[in-house]
Amino acid sequence: MFRRFKPADAMFFELFEEAATILHQGAVLLQDMMAKHETMDERLNELIAVEQKGDRVTDEIIDKLNETFMTPFDREDIYSLARELDEVLDSVCSTVEKMVIYEAGKPDKKFREMVDVFVQATEKVKDAVSLLKKMKSNTVQILDICYDIKKFESEGDKIYRFGVADLFKNSNDAIMVIKWKEVFEQLETALDRCEKIAKLIRGVVVKYA
């Protein structure tokens, strides 16, 4: 309610921080669900609720963008950052939905490792977004964090390759291999989108800091 009385810059940065925080909450929830996979079916609605909360923030950013003449940086960059934060959370939801629909069972060690890397990447996304409101004084720190996100994405890619290779090497159930390969791919998409967010933020900082 009080956001409508704030300057446009403050509103956008506040909403971006909220979106990044919700994204990280979704990642942490995913991590917890992997540790307690027996309750995954029951807890899917928790994750969907987080995703819907993220959707509402994204809608609010886009509404503000349509209503505001002066913006803190390019309108296209604002829209892209809002959409990418939302898309990562959508990928998290899709990951769990596939696991539930496919009755994939207990996640293996490689998949849990990949989830851990994803959680670290989303924490860095949250950190980078929180510094945007003072990007001129935080330029070096933001760029360092973006580099960290890229490293997590690369680490996730490596785990993905080994994880999928292990599936084909160690499983005698071809259907289960196909199911888990799709689940791995969905999480890899989420990590790729974290890297895309880092590139967007880096571009904004280079243009405006």
Residue pairs with C-beta under 8 A, 6 or more apart in sequence:
3 11
3 14
3 15
6 14
8 64
8 68
8 70
8 71
8 72
9 71
9 72
9 133
10 133
11 64
12 61
12 64
12 68
12 71
12 72
12 78
13 72
13 132
13 133
15 57
15 60
15 61
15 64
15 82
16 61
16 81
16 82
16 85
16 129
16 132
17 126
17 129
17 130
18 57
19 54
19 57
19 58
19 61
19 82
19 85
19 86
19 129
20 85
20 122
20 125
20 126
20 129
20 130
21 126
22 50
22 53
22 54
22 57
22 89
23 54
23 85
23 88
23 89
23 122
23 125
23 126
24 119
24 122
24 123
24 125
24 126
25 50
26 47
26 50
26 51
26 54
26 89
26 92
26 93
26 122
27 92
27 115
27 118
27 119
27 121
27 122
27 123
28 119
29 43
29 46
29 47
29 50
30 47
30 92
30 95
30 96
30 115
30 118
30 119
31 115
31 116
31 119
33 39
33 40
33 43
33 47
33 96
34 107
34 111
34 112
34 115
35 112
36 43
37 105
37 106
37 107
40 96
40 99
40 100
41 100
44 96
44 97
44 100
47 92
47 93
47 96
48 93
50 89
51 89
51 90
51 92
51 93
54 85
54 86
54 89
55 86
58 82
58 83
58 85
58 86
61 78
61 82
62 79
62 82
65 71
65 75
65 78
65 79
65 82
71 78
72 78
72 208
73 204
73 207
73 208
74 204
74 207
77 200
77 203
77 204
80 200
81 197
81 200
81 201
81 204
84 193
84 196
84 197
84 200
85 125
85 129
85 197
87 193
88 122
88 125
88 190
88 193
88 194
88 197
91 186
91 187
91 189
91 190
91 193
92 190
94 186
95 183
95 186
95 187
95 190
98 104
98 179
98 182
98 183
98 186
99 107
99 183
102 179
102 182
102 183
104 176
104 179
104 180
104 183
105 176
107 115
108 163
108 166
108 180
110 159
110 162
110 163
110 166
111 163
111 180
111 183
111 184
111 187
113 159
114 156
114 159
114 160
114 163
114 184
114 187
114 188
114 191
115 187
117 152
117 155
117 156
117 159
117 191
118 152
118 156
118 187
118 190
118 191
118 194
120 152
121 149
121 152
121 153
121 156
121 191
121 194
122 194
124 145
124 148
124 149
124 152
124 194
124 198
125 149
125 194
125 197
125 198
127 145
128 142
128 145
128 146
128 149
128 197
128 198
128 201
129 201
131 138
131 141
131 142
131 145
132 138
132 142
132 201
132 204
132 205
135 142
135 204
135 205
135 208
135 209
136 208
136 209
139 205
139 209
142 201
142 202
142 205
142 209
143 202
143 205
145 198
146 198
146 199
146 201
146 202
147 198
149 194
149 195
149 197
149 198
150 195
150 198
152 191
152 194
153 191
153 192
153 194
153 195
153 198
156 187
156 188
156 191
157 188
157 191
160 184
160 185
160 187
160 188
163 184
164 181
164 184
167 177
167 180
167 181
167 184
168 177
171 177
